[in-house]
Amino acid sequence: MNAPLQGTAADMLKLAMIKVDGLIRGTGCRMLLNVHDELVFEMPEGDRSLAEPIRNAMETALPLNVSGRSRCQSWPELGRDDDHGAKS
């Protein structure tokens, strides 16, 4: 029973990635990777203008009769040098 659901989820994510690619092309935003059902982006610091359009593209990638809700989170410290890790 789980295989059809996982396959559909994978198809939804692929469709979302295609839609999102069109949204971010030519902007300062980059899609870095996907992990299971998540997409990770790098955006210009302080600019969340694409967060809502990306979330919407992910939620509407495949029309369903049930909610395909997603959420956006940011980690501004990700990739920054700090006292806890190696400095580049």
Backbone torsions as a table, in degrees:
resi	resn	phi	psi	omega
1	MET	NA	-31.4	-176.4
2	ASN	-73.7	-31.2	-175.3
3	ALA	-58.2	-45.4	178.4
4	PRO	-62.7	-35.4	179.3
5	LEU	-68.7	-44.4	179.2
6	GLN	-64.9	-39.7	178.2
7	GLY	-63.4	-41.8	178.2
8	THR	-65.6	-41.3	177.9
9	ALA	-61.7	-41.0	178.5
10	ALA	-64.9	-41.1	177.7
11	ASP	-63.9	-41.0	178.0
12	MET	-60.4	-43.9	-178.6
13	LEU	-65.8	-39.9	177.7
14	LYS	-62.8	-43.9	177.5
15	LEU	-63.0	-40.5	178.1
16	ALA	-62.8	-40.7	-180.0
17	MET	-62.8	-37.6	178.4
18	ILE	-66.3	-45.0	178.9
19	LYS	-63.8	-42.8	-177.8
20	VAL	-66.6	-36.8	178.6
21	ASP	-56.2	-41.6	177.8
22	GLY	-65.9	-33.6	179.9
23	LEU	-70.4	-39.0	-171.7
24	ILE	-94.9	-10.3	-178.6
25	ARG	-59.3	127.3	178.7
26	GLY	84.1	2.7	176.7
27	THR	-103.1	-178.9	176.8
28	GLY	-86.6	10.5	-178.1
29	CYS	-96.3	139.6	176.5
30	ARG	-129.8	137.7	171.6
31	MET	-83.2	117.6	-175.5
32	LEU	-88.2	-46.0	-178.1
33	LEU	-167.0	167.5	170.6
34	ASN	-123.0	142.2	178.8
35	VAL	-128.1	110.5	-177.7
36	HIS	55.7	-104.4	-178.6
37	ASP	-112.4	24.9	-179.1
38	GLU	-120.8	147.9	172.6
39	LEU	-115.5	138.2	-179.4
40	VAL	-114.3	128.9	-177.0
41	PHE	-121.9	154.5	169.1
42	GLU	-113.2	125.1	-179.2
43	MET	-124.0	156.5	175.1
44	PRO	-56.6	141.2	-176.5
45	GLU	-55.7	129.8	177.9
46	GLY	80.8	-4.7	-178.6
47	ASP	-102.3	106.0	177.7
48	ARG	-111.1	21.3	-175.1
49	SER	-64.1	-25.1	180.0
50	LEU	-92.9	-6.9	-176.3
51	ALA	-59.4	-48.0	-178.0
52	GLU	-68.4	-45.8	176.0
53	PRO	-60.8	-36.5	177.6
54	ILE	-65.9	-45.9	179.3
55	ARG	-59.5	-44.1	179.6
56	ASN	-63.0	-42.5	178.8
57	ALA	-61.5	-38.3	179.6
58	MET	-69.5	-39.7	-177.9
59	GLU	-72.5	-25.5	-175.4
60	THR	-111.1	13.6	-177.2
61	ALA	-59.8	-37.2	-179.5
62	LEU	-133.9	114.9	-179.1
63	PRO	-61.5	125.4	179.5
64	LEU	-132.2	163.0	175.2
65	ASN	-88.7	1.5	177.5
66	VAL	-123.1	162.8	-178.7
67	SER	-72.0	136.2	173.6
68	GLY	-115.9	54.6	-172.7
69	ARG	-63.2	144.7	174.9
70	SER	-135.9	169.3	179.1
71	ARG	-138.3	155.9	178.4
72	CYS	-113.5	135.3	175.0
73	GLN	-133.1	152.5	176.8
74	SER	-127.0	148.8	177.4
75	TRP	-128.3	86.8	-175.1
76	PRO	-63.4	-22.7	-178.4
77	GLU	-85.7	-7.8	-178.2
78	LEU	-61.9	125.7	178.5
79	GLY	86.1	-2.0	178.8
80	ARG	-88.1	149.7	173.8
81	ASP	-71.7	142.5	175.5
82	ASP	-148.0	-178.0	-178.0
83	ASP	-78.0	-3.9	-174.6
84	HIS	-101.5	-4.9	-177.2
85	GLY	-141.1	178.6	-179.7
86	ALA	-71.2	143.0	176.8
87	LYS	-96.5	141.9	-178.6
88	SER	-88.5	NA	NA
